[in-house]
Amino acid sequence: MRTCGATPGGPDLAGVDVASQSIIQGAVLREGVNDGVPNGAPVTNAYVRLLDSAGEFTAEVPTNAQGQFRFFAAPGAWTVVVLAAGAREEVKVQAQQGTPVDLIIEIKD
């Protein structure tokens, strides 16, 4: 199911010179088991938003079946916001060229 125009999980890294890019990527996982979903299960079709240092919306991608997402961004300060059913998580990151930012964001039930 496509929830917006972006490819679930974000752009593929095939053929990308990672050393020349600033990449923010990761996975959205369930923290609890209150809804019967096991701890650490991927959250599919959550919206992951990228906000710039001023808090302005820059990009959005839905998570894929493994709960993964990826953005290409300029070096600098960013905020990653995850919106899933009944949950919102926010993480501040610093992107650097050639060093991908890898995140695990847990959604509380």
N, C-alpha and C positions, 0 to 999 in steps of 0.2 A: 504494500500500500504506500503510495506516495502522498506525503502530507504537505509538501511545498515543492517548489521547482527544483530544489537542490537534490543531488544524489544522496540517498541515505548513507550515512557514514562519512560523507565528504569526499573530496577528490582523492583519486588513487595516486600512489607514489611511483607507479611504474614509469620509468624513463625520466624521473625527476632527479636533478642533481641536488640532493638534500643539503650538501655543504653550502650551496648558494642561497638557501631558503630559510625563512623563519617559519617554523611549523608548530602549531598548537594542536595536540591530538590526545585522545584518551578513550575511556570507556565509562559508561554510566551503569552502575550496578545497584541492586536492591540491598539494603542494609539489614532489614528485619525479615521476619517470617510471619507477620501477623495476617497477611492475606493468603497464606499457604504457599507463597513463592519462596523457594529456598534461598538462604543467605548467599549473596554474591551472584544471583541470577542477573543476566543482562536486561536492561530496560530498553525495549524496542520502541521506536517512533517517539522518543522524547525529543523535544525541541532543545537544541543547544545554540545559544546566541553568543556572539562575540561583540563586546562593547569596547570602544576605544578608551583612552585615559580620561576623557571628559565624560564618560558614561553614555556616549552616543552609540546607537545601534550601527553595526558594521556588516554583520553577516549572520545567517542562521542556517543550520543543517539538522535534519532529523537523524537520530541514531539508527544504525542498521540492526540486523538480527542479533549481532553480538554486542549491541550496546555501544558500538564505536562511533567516534566522530573525528573530523580533521578539518583544520583551517590552515591556509597559508596567510601569514600576516607580516606586517612590517615589524622590524625590531622595536621593542619598547614595552610599555605597560599596557596590559589588557585585562578585561574581566570576562570570564566564561560564566554564563548563566544557563542552568539546566531547568527546564520546565517540563514536568511530567505530571500525570494525573495525581492531584492532591499534594504535589511537592514542588519546591523551588530551592535550588542550591546555587550558591555563587562562590567563585574562586578567582582570586586575583593572581595573575601570572606575569612574568617578565620574559618576553620572547627575544631570542638571540639568533642571529644568522648562524646556520650550521649546527645548532644544538637544539633538536626538537624538545619541546615541552611535553612530557608524557604525564597525563593525569588519570587517576581513578577517582571518580566522583560517586559517592554513595548516597542513594536516595533513601530517606527514612520512611517507613510505612506509617 
